[in-house]
Amino acid sequence: MQDKFDPMQYEVMTYLWVIGLSTWGGIAGYVRKIKSGHCRFSLSELVGEMFISGFVGIITFLLCQAAMINPVLSAALVGISGHMGSRAIMLIEKVIQEQVEKKLSSNDKS
């Protein structure tokens, strides 16, 4: 078992796989929005969704690896977070904010 998490330990193919899976989730989410009538197709909107999904997929992958989550569950979470897109970023931001506030409030009590 390694002593600490090192994101540089992964090969380029790992990151390409993660970006591909999360982008696929983002495209599926965008298609769902179009089919439900929430928006019309826009190439620039699709490309934006793909970039956001790829970014959040990488973040999710790194969080999963740091938490030593099973690779199959990590893949599922990467795909789901890619589908969520910016909503996943906001959720991750909320969790981090709560953790920081909890840490700060416990430091104030000591």
Biopython code that builds the backbone (N, CA, C, O; Angstrom):
import numpy as np
from Bio.PDB.StructureBuilder import StructureBuilder

atoms = [
    (1, "MET", "N", (0.840, -1.180, 0.000)),
    (1, "MET", "CA", (0.000, 0.000, 0.000)),
    (1, "MET", "C", (0.887, 1.247, 0.000)),
    (1, "MET", "O", (1.884, 1.312, 0.719)),
    (2, "GLN", "N", (0.518, 2.214, -0.800)),
    (2, "GLN", "CA", (1.342, 3.412, -0.866)),
    (2, "GLN", "C", (1.071, 4.330, 0.324)),
    (2, "GLN", "O", (-0.019, 4.318, 0.895)),
    (3, "ASP", "N", (2.075, 5.123, 0.688)),
    (3, "ASP", "CA", (1.967, 5.988, 1.853)),
    (3, "ASP", "C", (1.042, 7.170, 1.629)),
    (3, "ASP", "O", (0.280, 7.543, 2.521)),
    (4, "LYS", "N", (1.103, 7.766, 0.433)),
    (4, "LYS", "CA", (0.236, 8.905, 0.162)),
    (4, "LYS", "C", (-0.189, 8.895, -1.301)),
    (4, "LYS", "O", (0.451, 8.275, -2.151)),
    (5, "PHE", "N", (-1.267, 9.587, -1.567)),
    (5, "PHE", "CA", (-1.838, 9.635, -2.905)),
    (5, "PHE", "C", (-1.011, 10.553, -3.795)),
    (5, "PHE", "O", (-0.683, 11.675, -3.409)),
    (6, "ASP", "N", (-0.678, 10.070, -4.982)),
    (6, "ASP", "CA", (0.100, 10.854, -5.942)),
    (6, "ASP", "C", (-0.625, 10.831, -7.284)),
    (6, "ASP", "O", (-0.590, 9.816, -7.979)),
    (7, "PRO", "N", (-1.288, 11.943, -7.668)),
    (7, "PRO", "CA", (-2.024, 11.948, -8.934)),
    (7, "PRO", "C", (-1.133, 11.774, -10.160)),
    (7, "PRO", "O", (-1.636, 11.478, -11.244)),
    (8, "MET", "N", (0.164, 11.950, -10.013)),
    (8, "MET", "CA", (1.081, 11.799, -11.142)),
    (8, "MET", "C", (1.445, 10.336, -11.390)),
    (8, "MET", "O", (2.166, 10.031, -12.340)),
    (9, "GLN", "N", (0.952, 9.427, -10.543)),
    (9, "GLN", "CA", (1.275, 8.005, -10.709)),
    (9, "GLN", "C", (0.517, 7.369, -11.871)),
    (9, "GLN", "O", (0.882, 6.283, -12.320)),
    (10, "TYR", "N", (-0.517, 8.019, -12.358)),
    (10, "TYR", "CA", (-1.350, 7.452, -13.412)),
    (10, "TYR", "C", (-0.811, 7.813, -14.785)),
    (10, "TYR", "O", (-0.224, 8.876, -14.985)),
    (11, "GLU", "N", (-1.023, 6.902, -15.725)),
    (11, "GLU", "CA", (-0.573, 7.131, -17.095)),
    (11, "GLU", "C", (-1.580, 7.991, -17.844)),
    (11, "GLU", "O", (-2.720, 8.149, -17.409)),
    (12, "VAL", "N", (-1.158, 8.536, -18.953)),
    (12, "VAL", "CA", (-2.014, 9.380, -19.784)),
    (12, "VAL", "C", (-3.282, 8.628, -20.177)),
    (12, "VAL", "O", (-4.362, 9.217, -20.218)),
    (13, "MET", "N", (-3.162, 7.327, -20.469)),
    (13, "MET", "CA", (-4.324, 6.532, -20.869)),
    (13, "MET", "C", (-5.382, 6.493, -19.771)),
    (13, "MET", "O", (-6.576, 6.476, -20.071)),
    (14, "THR", "N", (-4.971, 6.477, -18.525)),
    (14, "THR", "CA", (-5.934, 6.492, -17.418)),
    (14, "THR", "C", (-6.748, 7.770, -17.453)),
    (14, "THR", "O", (-7.974, 7.743, -17.342)),
    (15, "TYR", "N", (-6.059, 8.890, -17.608)),
    (15, "TYR", "CA", (-6.758, 10.181, -17.644)),
    (15, "TYR", "C", (-7.628, 10.307, -18.894)),
    (15, "TYR", "O", (-8.712, 10.886, -18.831)),
    (16, "LEU", "N", (-7.173, 9.776, -20.026)),
    (16, "LEU", "CA", (-7.991, 9.809, -21.238)),
    (16, "LEU", "C", (-9.252, 8.969, -21.058)),
    (16, "LEU", "O", (-10.329, 9.355, -21.512)),
    (17, "TRP", "N", (-9.119, 7.824, -20.396)),
    (17, "TRP", "CA", (-10.253, 6.968, -20.127)),
    (17, "TRP", "C", (-11.254, 7.691, -19.222)),
    (17, "TRP", "O", (-12.458, 7.655, -19.477)),
    (18, "VAL", "N", (-10.768, 8.338, -18.181)),
    (18, "VAL", "CA", (-11.632, 9.077, -17.253)),
    (18, "VAL", "C", (-12.326, 10.226, -17.982)),
    (18, "VAL", "O", (-13.532, 10.417, -17.825)),
    (19, "ILE", "N", (-11.586, 10.984, -18.768)),
    (19, "ILE", "CA", (-12.179, 12.094, -19.515)),
    (19, "ILE", "C", (-13.218, 11.568, -20.506)),
    (19, "ILE", "O", (-14.283, 12.165, -20.666)),
    (20, "GLY", "N", (-12.910, 10.450, -21.170)),
    (20, "GLY", "CA", (-13.858, 9.864, -22.113)),
    (20, "GLY", "C", (-15.153, 9.439, -21.447)),
    (20, "GLY", "O", (-16.238, 9.720, -21.956)),
    (21, "LEU", "N", (-15.047, 8.763, -20.311)),
    (21, "LEU", "CA", (-16.230, 8.297, -19.592)),
    (21, "LEU", "C", (-17.064, 9.469, -19.072)),
    (21, "LEU", "O", (-18.288, 9.466, -19.201)),
    (22, "SER", "N", (-16.413, 10.458, -18.492)),
    (22, "SER", "CA", (-17.157, 11.599, -17.954)),
    (22, "SER", "C", (-17.761, 12.451, -19.072)),
    (22, "SER", "O", (-18.866, 12.975, -18.927)),
    (23, "THR", "N", (-17.040, 12.589, -20.182)),
    (23, "THR", "CA", (-17.573, 13.336, -21.325)),
    (23, "THR", "C", (-18.781, 12.615, -21.910)),
    (23, "THR", "O", (-19.761, 13.252, -22.294)),
    (24, "TRP", "N", (-18.713, 11.299, -21.977)),
    (24, "TRP", "CA", (-19.845, 10.501, -22.442)),
    (24, "TRP", "C", (-21.066, 10.756, -21.553)),
    (24, "TRP", "O", (-22.184, 10.904, -22.047)),
    (25, "GLY", "N", (-20.837, 10.805, -20.237)),
    (25, "GLY", "CA", (-21.916, 11.134, -19.300)),
    (25, "GLY", "C", (-22.467, 12.523, -19.561)),
    (25, "GLY", "O", (-23.677, 12.735, -19.497)),
    (26, "GLY", "N", (-21.581, 13.477, -19.857)),
    (26, "GLY", "CA", (-22.009, 14.846, -20.151)),
    (26, "GLY", "C", (-22.833, 14.925, -21.425)),
    (26, "GLY", "O", (-23.824, 15.653, -21.481)),
    (27, "ILE", "N", (-22.429, 14.181, -22.451)),
    (27, "ILE", "CA", (-23.183, 14.159, -23.704)),
    (27, "ILE", "C", (-24.564, 13.541, -23.462)),
    (27, "ILE", "O", (-25.565, 14.036, -23.979)),
    (28, "ALA", "N", (-24.616, 12.471, -22.682)),
    (28, "ALA", "CA", (-25.904, 11.841, -22.358)),
    (28, "ALA", "C", (-26.807, 12.824, -21.616)),
    (28, "ALA", "O", (-28.009, 12.886, -21.875)),
    (29, "GLY", "N", (-26.226, 13.589, -20.695)),
    (29, "GLY", "CA", (-27.011, 14.594, -19.977)),
    (29, "GLY", "C", (-27.532, 15.682, -20.899)),
    (29, "GLY", "O", (-28.665, 16.142, -20.752)),
    (30, "TYR", "N", (-26.712, 16.087, -21.839)),
    (30, "TYR", "CA", (-27.121, 17.137, -22.790)),
    (30, "TYR", "C", (-28.227, 16.629, -23.712)),
    (30, "TYR", "O", (-29.184, 17.350, -23.994)),
    (31, "VAL", "N", (-28.095, 15.400, -24.179)),
    (31, "VAL", "CA", (-29.133, 14.804, -25.027)),
    (31, "VAL", "C", (-30.450, 14.707, -24.250)),
    (31, "VAL", "O", (-31.519, 14.965, -24.802)),
    (32, "ARG", "N", (-30.369, 14.337, -22.981)),
    (32, "ARG", "CA", (-31.564, 14.265, -22.136)),
    (32, "ARG", "C", (-32.243, 15.626, -22.037)),
    (32, "ARG", "O", (-33.467, 15.721, -22.121)),
    (33, "LYS", "N", (-31.444, 16.683, -21.859)),
    (33, "LYS", "CA", (-32.002, 18.044, -21.790)),
    (33, "LYS", "C", (-32.716, 18.418, -23.082)),
    (33, "LYS", "O", (-33.796, 19.010, -23.052)),
    (34, "ILE", "N", (-32.120, 18.078, -24.204)),
    (34, "ILE", "CA", (-32.723, 18.390, -25.508)),
    (34, "ILE", "C", (-34.027, 17.619, -25.683)),
    (34, "ILE", "O", (-35.040, 18.189, -26.088)),
    (35, "LYS", "N", (-34.000, 16.318, -25.378)),
    (35, "LYS", "CA", (-35.198, 15.485, -25.565)),
    (35, "LYS", "C", (-36.329, 15.905, -24.633)),
    (35, "LYS", "O", (-37.500, 15.753, -24.981)),
    (36, "SER", "N", (-36.004, 16.421, -23.474)),
    (36, "SER", "CA", (-37.045, 16.847, -22.537)),
    (36, "SER", "C", (-37.545, 18.260, -22.834)),
    (36, "SER", "O", (-38.467, 18.743, -22.177)),
    (37, "GLY", "N", (-36.937, 18.925, -23.825)),
    (37, "GLY", "CA", (-37.384, 20.249, -24.231)),
    (37, "GLY", "C", (-36.814, 21.392, -23.414)),
    (37, "GLY", "O", (-37.289, 22.522, -23.523)),
    (38, "HIS", "N", (-35.795, 21.119, -22.587)),
    (38, "HIS", "CA", (-35.194, 22.172, -21.760)),
    (38, "HIS", "C", (-34.295, 23.110, -22.564)),
    (38, "HIS", "O", (-34.032, 24.239, -22.148)),
    (39, "CYS", "N", (-33.832, 22.639, -23.702)),
    (39, "CYS", "CA", (-32.980, 23.483, -24.540)),
    (39, "CYS", "C", (-32.988, 22.957, -25.969)),
    (39, "CYS", "O", (-33.432, 21.840, -26.233)),
    (40, "ARG", "N", (-32.495, 23.774, -26.874)),
    (40, "ARG", "CA", (-32.305, 23.368, -28.263)),
    (40, "ARG", "C", (-30.831, 23.052, -28.471)),
    (40, "ARG", "O", (-29.970, 23.518, -27.726)),
    (41, "PHE", "N", (-30.555, 22.245, -29.505)),
    (41, "PHE", "CA", (-29.170, 21.879, -29.762)),
    (41, "PHE", "C", (-28.341, 23.102, -30.123)),
    (41, "PHE", "O", (-28.756, 23.947, -30.915)),
    (42, "SER", "N", (-27.162, 23.174, -29.524)),
    (42, "SER", "CA", (-26.190, 24.210, -29.827)),
    (42, "SER", "C", (-24.810, 23.559, -29.728)),
    (42, "SER", "O", (-24.458, 22.982, -28.699)),
    (43, "LEU", "N", (-24.042, 23.658, -30.796)),
    (43, "LEU", "CA", (-22.714, 23.053, -30.800)),
    (43, "LEU", "C", (-21.838, 23.654, -29.705)),
    (43, "LEU", "O", (-21.107, 22.929, -29.030)),
    (44, "SER", "N", (-21.906, 24.958, -29.526)),
    (44, "SER", "CA", (-21.075, 25.587, -28.497)),
    (44, "SER", "C", (-21.509, 25.144, -27.098)),
    (44, "SER", "O", (-20.671, 24.969, -26.214)),
    (45, "GLU", "N", (-22.810, 24.966, -26.900)),
    (45, "GLU", "CA", (-23.317, 24.468, -25.613)),
    (45, "GLU", "C", (-22.846, 23.036, -25.371)),
    (45, "GLU", "O", (-22.456, 22.687, -24.257)),
    (46, "LEU", "N", (-22.881, 22.212, -26.409)),
    (46, "LEU", "CA", (-22.425, 20.827, -26.296)),
    (46, "LEU", "C", (-20.938, 20.767, -25.953)),
    (46, "LEU", "O", (-20.531, 19.997, -25.083)),
    (47, "VAL", "N", (-20.133, 21.572, -26.630)),
    (47, "VAL", "CA", (-18.693, 21.594, -26.349)),
    (47, "VAL", "C", (-18.442, 22.068, -24.917)),
    (47, "VAL", "O", (-17.583, 21.524, -24.223)),
    (48, "GLY", "N", (-19.183, 23.074, -24.479)),
    (48, "GLY", "CA", (-19.062, 23.550, -23.098)),
    (48, "GLY", "C", (-19.409, 22.457, -22.101)),
    (48, "GLY", "O", (-18.703, 22.271, -21.109)),
    (49, "GLU", "N", (-20.491, 21.735, -22.358)),
    (49, "GLU", "CA", (-20.890, 20.617, -21.489)),
    (49, "GLU", "C", (-19.796, 19.552, -21.446)),
    (49, "GLU", "O", (-19.518, 18.981, -20.391)),
    (50, "MET", "N", (-19.186, 19.291, -22.584)),
    (50, "MET", "CA", (-18.137, 18.272, -22.651)),
    (50, "MET", "C", (-16.918, 18.693, -21.829)),
    (50, "MET", "O", (-16.338, 17.867, -21.125)),
    (51, "PHE", "N", (-16.526, 19.957, -21.910)),
    (51, "PHE", "CA", (-15.384, 20.438, -21.128)),
    (51, "PHE", "C", (-15.677, 20.381, -19.634)),
    (51, "PHE", "O", (-14.837, 19.942, -18.847)),
    (52, "ILE", "N", (-16.870, 20.825, -19.246)),
    (52, "ILE", "CA", (-17.253, 20.797, -17.833)),
    (52, "ILE", "C", (-17.294, 19.359, -17.331)),
    (52, "ILE", "O", (-16.801, 19.061, -16.243)),
    (53, "SER", "N", (-17.884, 18.467, -18.127)),
    (53, "SER", "CA", (-17.979, 17.066, -17.736)),
    (53, "SER", "C", (-16.603, 16.421, -17.610)),
    (53, "SER", "O", (-16.360, 15.661, -16.673)),
    (54, "GLY", "N", (-15.711, 16.715, -18.535)),
    (54, "GLY", "CA", (-14.354, 16.184, -18.453)),
    (54, "GLY", "C", (-13.635, 16.661, -17.207)),
    (54, "GLY", "O", (-12.951, 15.888, -16.536)),
    (55, "PHE", "N", (-13.793, 17.941, -16.901)),
    (55, "PHE", "CA", (-13.157, 18.517, -15.707)),
    (55, "PHE", "C", (-13.682, 17.866, -14.432)),
    (55, "PHE", "O", (-12.907, 17.428, -13.582)),
    (56, "VAL", "N", (-15.010, 17.808, -14.308)),
    (56, "VAL", "CA", (-15.588, 17.237, -13.087)),
    (56, "VAL", "C", (-15.289, 15.739, -12.997)),
    (56, "VAL", "O", (-15.181, 15.197, -11.897)),
    (57, "GLY", "N", (-15.157, 15.069, -14.138)),
    (57, "GLY", "CA", (-14.779, 13.660, -14.121)),
    (57, "GLY", "C", (-13.391, 13.449, -13.554)),
    (57, "GLY", "O", (-13.174, 12.535, -12.759)),
    (58, "ILE", "N", (-12.456, 14.281, -13.954)),
    (58, "ILE", "CA", (-11.086, 14.201, -13.414)),
    (58, "ILE", "C", (-11.090, 14.474, -11.909)),
    (58, "ILE", "O", (-10.447, 13.754, -11.145)),
    (59, "ILE", "N", (-11.810, 15.505, -11.485)),
    (59, "ILE", "CA", (-11.888, 15.830, -10.056)),
    (59, "ILE", "C", (-12.480, 14.648, -9.282)),
    (59, "ILE", "O", (-11.965, 14.263, -8.232)),
    (60, "THR", "N", (-13.564, 14.080, -9.810)),
    (60, "THR", "CA", (-14.196, 12.937, -9.153)),
    (60, "THR", "C", (-13.243, 11.752, -9.076)),
    (60, "THR", "O", (-13.149, 11.092, -8.041)),
    (61, "PHE", "N", (-12.540, 11.484, -10.165)),
    (61, "PHE", "CA", (-11.578, 10.388, -10.189)),
    (61, "PHE", "C", (-10.500, 10.591, -9.119)),
    (61, "PHE", "O", (-10.176, 9.664, -8.378)),
    (62, "LEU", "N", (-9.954, 11.791, -9.044)),
    (62, "LEU", "CA", (-8.900, 12.057, -8.057)),
    (62, "LEU", "C", (-9.424, 11.922, -6.633)),
    (62, "LEU", "O", (-8.731, 11.393, -5.765)),
    (63, "LEU", "N", (-10.644, 12.398, -6.386)),
    (63, "LEU", "CA", (-11.242, 12.252, -5.055)),
    (63, "LEU", "C", (-11.454, 10.771, -4.718)),
    (63, "LEU", "O", (-11.189, 10.339, -3.596)),
    (64, "CYS", "N", (-11.929, 10.010, -5.687)),
    (64, "CYS", "CA", (-12.129, 8.571, -5.476)),
    (64, "CYS", "C", (-10.806, 7.865, -5.191)),
    (64, "CYS", "O", (-10.738, 7.014, -4.303)),
    (65, "GLN", "N", (-9.772, 8.206, -5.925)),
    (65, "GLN", "CA", (-8.469, 7.579, -5.719)),
    (65, "GLN", "C", (-7.901, 7.951, -4.355)),
    (65, "GLN", "O", (-7.342, 7.103, -3.659)),
    (66, "ALA", "N", (-8.043, 9.209, -3.977)),
    (66, "ALA", "CA", (-7.542, 9.643, -2.676)),
    (66, "ALA", "C", (-8.283, 8.953, -1.537)),
    (66, "ALA", "O", (-7.709, 8.709, -0.475)),
    (67, "ALA", "N", (-9.560, 8.638, -1.758)),
    (67, "ALA", "CA", (-10.372, 7.960, -0.748)),
    (67, "ALA", "C", (-10.276, 6.435, -0.857)),
    (67, "ALA", "O", (-10.917, 5.707, -0.099)),
    (68, "MET", "N", (-9.460, 5.959, -1.817)),
    (68, "MET", "CA", (-9.254, 4.527, -2.052)),
    (68, "MET", "C", (-10.568, 3.800, -2.336)),
    (68, "MET", "O", (-10.806, 2.713, -1.808)),
    (69, "ILE", "N", (-11.407, 4.394, -3.160)),
    (69, "ILE", "CA", (-12.679, 3.792, -3.545)),
    (69, "ILE", "C", (-12.423, 2.764, -4.642)),
    (69, "ILE", "O", (-11.571, 2.955, -5.509)),
    (70, "ASN", "N", (-13.174, 1.679, -4.585)),
    (70, "ASN", "CA", (-13.076, 0.594, -5.557)),
    (70, "ASN", "C", (-13.105, 1.151, -6.980)),
    (70, "ASN", "O", (-13.918, 2.029, -7.271)),
    (71, "PRO", "N", (-12.236, 0.664, -7.876)),
    (71, "PRO", "CA", (-12.175, 1.190, -9.248)),
    (71, "PRO", "C", (-13.496, 1.136, -10.017)),
    (71, "PRO", "O", (-13.802, 2.049, -10.784)),
    (72, "VAL", "N", (-14.278, 0.076, -9.818)),
    (72, "VAL", "CA", (-15.558, -0.026, -10.524)),
    (72, "VAL", "C", (-16.525, 1.050, -10.017)),
    (72, "VAL", "O", (-17.214, 1.688, -10.813)),
    (73, "LEU", "N", (-16.575, 1.250, -8.705)),
    (73, "LEU", "CA", (-17.412, 2.309, -8.143)),
    (73, "LEU", "C", (-16.895, 3.675, -8.592)),
    (73, "LEU", "O", (-17.689, 4.569, -8.884)),
    (74, "SER", "N", (-15.584, 3.844, -8.649)),
    (74, "SER", "CA", (-14.995, 5.100, -9.136)),
    (74, "SER", "C", (-15.449, 5.397, -10.555)),
    (74, "SER", "O", (-15.809, 6.531, -10.871)),
    (75, "ALA", "N", (-15.431, 4.379, -11.412)),
    (75, "ALA", "CA", (-15.863, 4.565, -12.802)),
    (75, "ALA", "C", (-17.321, 4.994, -12.860)),
    (75, "ALA", "O", (-17.677, 5.883, -13.633)),
    (76, "ALA", "N", (-18.164, 4.372, -12.050)),
    (76, "ALA", "CA", (-19.578, 4.751, -12.016)),
    (76, "ALA", "C", (-19.737, 6.196, -11.541)),
    (76, "ALA", "O", (-20.519, 6.956, -12.112)),
    (77, "LEU", "N", (-19.004, 6.571, -10.507)),
    (77, "LEU", "CA", (-19.092, 7.938, -9.988)),
    (77, "LEU", "C", (-18.577, 8.959, -10.997)),
    (77, "LEU", "O", (-19.114, 10.062, -11.095)),
    (78, "VAL", "N", (-17.543, 8.597, -11.744)),
    (78, "VAL", "CA", (-17.020, 9.480, -12.798)),
    (78, "VAL", "C", (-18.087, 9.712, -13.862)),
    (78, "VAL", "O", (-18.314, 10.847, -14.280)),
    (79, "GLY", "N", (-18.738, 8.645, -14.299)),
    (79, "GLY", "CA", (-19.796, 8.774, -15.305)),
    (79, "GLY", "C", (-20.970, 9.588, -14.809)),
    (79, "GLY", "O", (-21.497, 10.431, -15.534)),
    (80, "ILE", "N", (-21.386, 9.340, -13.566)),
    (80, "ILE", "CA", (-22.509, 10.078, -12.985)),
    (80, "ILE", "C", (-22.161, 11.546, -12.819)),
    (80, "ILE", "O", (-22.970, 12.416, -13.140)),
    (81, "SER", "N", (-20.977, 11.827, -12.327)),
    (81, "SER", "CA", (-20.594, 13.237, -12.140)),
    (81, "SER", "C", (-20.453, 13.935, -13.486)),
    (81, "SER", "O", (-20.758, 15.122, -13.601)),
    (82, "GLY", "N", (-19.991, 13.211, -14.511)),
    (82, "GLY", "CA", (-19.932, 13.782, -15.859)),
    (82, "GLY", "C", (-21.320, 14.129, -16.360)),
    (82, "GLY", "O", (-21.517, 15.172, -16.983)),
    (83, "HIS", "N", (-22.279, 13.265, -16.092)),
    (83, "HIS", "CA", (-23.674, 13.516, -16.460)),
    (83, "HIS", "C", (-24.223, 14.726, -15.709)),
    (83, "HIS", "O", (-24.992, 15.510, -16.265)),
    (84, "MET", "N", (-23.829, 14.874, -14.453)),
    (84, "MET", "CA", (-24.292, 16.012, -13.637)),
    (84, "MET", "C", (-23.647, 17.319, -14.073)),
    (84, "MET", "O", (-24.259, 18.381, -13.957)),
    (85, "GLY", "N", (-22.426, 17.254, -14.570)),
    (85, "GLY", "CA", (-21.735, 18.452, -15.036)),
    (85, "GLY", "C", (-21.510, 19.467, -13.933)),
    (85, "GLY", "O", (-20.947, 19.144, -12.887)),
    (86, "SER", "N", (-21.950, 20.694, -14.169)),
    (86, "SER", "CA", (-21.692, 21.774, -13.208)),
    (86, "SER", "C", (-22.423, 21.550, -11.888)),
    (86, "SER", "O", (-21.993, 22.062, -10.855)),
    (87, "ARG", "N", (-23.525, 20.788, -11.903)),
    (87, "ARG", "CA", (-24.212, 20.466, -10.639)),
    (87, "ARG", "C", (-23.292, 19.662, -9.731)),
    (87, "ARG", "O", (-23.324, 19.835, -8.512)),
    (88, "ALA", "N", (-22.469, 18.778, -10.308)),
    (88, "ALA", "CA", (-21.519, 17.994, -9.516)),
    (88, "ALA", "C", (-20.449, 18.901, -8.912)),
    (88, "ALA", "O", (-20.041, 18.706, -7.767)),
    (89, "ILE", "N", (-20.003, 19.879, -9.671)),
    (89, "ILE", "CA", (-19.009, 20.823, -9.151)),
    (89, "ILE", "C", (-19.585, 21.577, -7.959)),
    (89, "ILE", "O", (-18.912, 21.758, -6.944)),
    (90, "MET", "N", (-20.845, 22.018, -8.090)),
    (90, "MET", "CA", (-21.479, 22.736, -6.973)),
    (90, "MET", "C", (-21.648, 21.839, -5.756)),
    (90, "MET", "O", (-21.493, 22.302, -4.626)),
    (91, "LEU", "N", (-21.964, 20.559, -5.966)),
    (91, "LEU", "CA", (-22.112, 19.619, -4.862)),
    (91, "LEU", "C", (-20.773, 19.388, -4.165)),
    (91, "LEU", "O", (-20.704, 19.389, -2.935)),
    (92, "ILE", "N", (-19.716, 19.192, -4.941)),
    (92, "ILE", "CA", (-18.374, 19.020, -4.368)),
    (92, "ILE", "C", (-17.976, 20.276, -3.603)),
    (92, "ILE", "O", (-17.417, 20.190, -2.510)),
    (93, "GLU", "N", (-18.264, 21.439, -4.176)),
    (93, "GLU", "CA", (-17.964, 22.707, -3.511)),
    (93, "GLU", "C", (-18.697, 22.806, -2.174)),
    (93, "GLU", "O", (-18.121, 23.248, -1.181)),
    (94, "LYS", "N", (-19.962, 22.396, -2.148)),
    (94, "LYS", "CA", (-20.756, 22.455, -0.911)),
    (94, "LYS", "C", (-20.161, 21.548, 0.167)),
    (94, "LYS", "O", (-20.059, 21.946, 1.327)),
    (95, "VAL", "N", (-19.768, 20.333, -0.215)),
    (95, "VAL", "CA", (-19.178, 19.394, 0.740)),
    (95, "VAL", "C", (-17.877, 19.963, 1.302)),
    (95, "VAL", "O", (-17.637, 19.897, 2.508)),
    (96, "ILE", "N", (-17.050, 20.515, 0.441)),
    (96, "ILE", "CA", (-15.778, 21.101, 0.896)),
    (96, "ILE", "C", (-16.037, 22.273, 1.825)),
    (96, "ILE", "O", (-15.388, 22.399, 2.863)),
    (97, "GLN", "N", (-16.986, 23.134, 1.460)),
    (97, "GLN", "CA", (-17.317, 24.290, 2.299)),
    (97, "GLN", "C", (-17.789, 23.849, 3.683)),
    (97, "GLN", "O", (-17.387, 24.430, 4.691)),
    (98, "GLU", "N", (-18.638, 22.824, 3.735)),
    (98, "GLU", "CA", (-19.125, 22.313, 5.018)),
    (98, "GLU", "C", (-17.982, 21.757, 5.854)),
    (98, "GLU", "O", (-17.939, 21.965, 7.066)),
    (99, "GLN", "N", (-17.053, 21.050, 5.209)),
    (99, "GLN", "CA", (-15.915, 20.484, 5.926)),
    (99, "GLN", "C", (-15.009, 21.578, 6.481)),
    (99, "GLN", "O", (-14.520, 21.475, 7.606)),
    (100, "VAL", "N", (-14.789, 22.622, 5.689)),
    (100, "VAL", "CA", (-13.951, 23.737, 6.136)),
    (100, "VAL", "C", (-14.628, 24.456, 7.300)),
    (100, "VAL", "O", (-13.978, 24.777, 8.295)),
    (101, "GLU", "N", (-15.924, 24.708, 7.179)),
    (101, "GLU", "CA", (-16.648, 25.387, 8.260)),
    (101, "GLU", "C", (-16.638, 24.553, 9.536)),
    (101, "GLU", "O", (-16.493, 25.091, 10.634)),
    (102, "LYS", "N", (-16.793, 23.231, 9.389)),
    (102, "LYS", "CA", (-16.757, 22.349, 10.553)),
    (102, "LYS", "C", (-15.382, 22.396, 11.206)),
    (102, "LYS", "O", (-15.267, 22.453, 12.431)),
    (103, "LYS", "N", (-14.344, 22.371, 10.382)),
    (103, "LYS", "CA", (-12.965, 22.413, 10.897)),
    (103, "LYS", "C", (-12.692, 23.743, 11.600)),
    (103, "LYS", "O", (-12.084, 23.773, 12.670)),
    (104, "LEU", "N", (-13.144, 24.843, 10.992)),
    (104, "LEU", "CA", (-12.929, 26.161, 11.595)),
    (104, "LEU", "C", (-13.691, 26.312, 12.908)),
    (104, "LEU", "O", (-13.178, 26.896, 13.862)),
    (105, "SER", "N", (-14.907, 25.788, 12.957)),
    (105, "SER", "CA", (-15.686, 25.909, 14.188)),
    (105, "SER", "C", (-15.094, 25.041, 15.300)),
    (105, "SER", "O", (-15.157, 25.415, 16.471)),
    (106, "SER", "N", (-14.520, 23.892, 14.950)),
    (106, "SER", "CA", (-13.879, 23.067, 15.980)),
    (106, "SER", "C", (-12.572, 23.701, 16.449)),
    (106, "SER", "O", (-12.181, 23.516, 17.601)),
    (107, "ASN", "N", (-11.893, 24.442, 15.580)),
    (107, "ASN", "CA", (-10.669, 25.149, 15.985)),
    (107, "ASN", "C", (-10.995, 26.332, 16.891)),
    (107, "ASN", "O", (-10.218, 26.662, 17.787)),
    (108, "ASP", "N", (-12.134, 26.967, 16.662)),
    (108, "ASP", "CA", (-12.542, 28.098, 17.509)),
    (108, "ASP", "C", (-12.855, 27.635, 18.931)),
    (108, "ASP", "O", (-12.653, 28.382, 19.888)),
    (109, "LYS", "N", (-13.346, 26.406, 19.069)),
    (109, "LYS", "CA", (-13.710, 25.873, 20.384)),
    (109, "LYS", "C", (-12.489, 25.447, 21.183)),
    (109, "LYS", "O", (-12.563, 25.339, 22.407)),
    (110, "SER", "N", (-11.356, 25.200, 20.506)),
    (110, "SER", "CA", (-10.173, 24.752, 21.233)),
    (110, "SER", "C", (-9.318, 25.872, 21.751)),
    (110, "SER", "O", (-8.291, 25.623, 22.382)),
]
sb = StructureBuilder()
sb.init_structure("model")
sb.init_model(0)
sb.init_chain("A")
sb.init_seg("    ")
for serial, (resi, resn, name, xyz) in enumerate(atoms, 1):
    if name == "N":
        sb.init_residue(resn, " ", resi, " ")
    sb.init_atom(name, np.array(xyz, "f"), 0.0, 1.0, " ", f" {name:<3s}", serial, name[0])
structure = sb.get_structure()
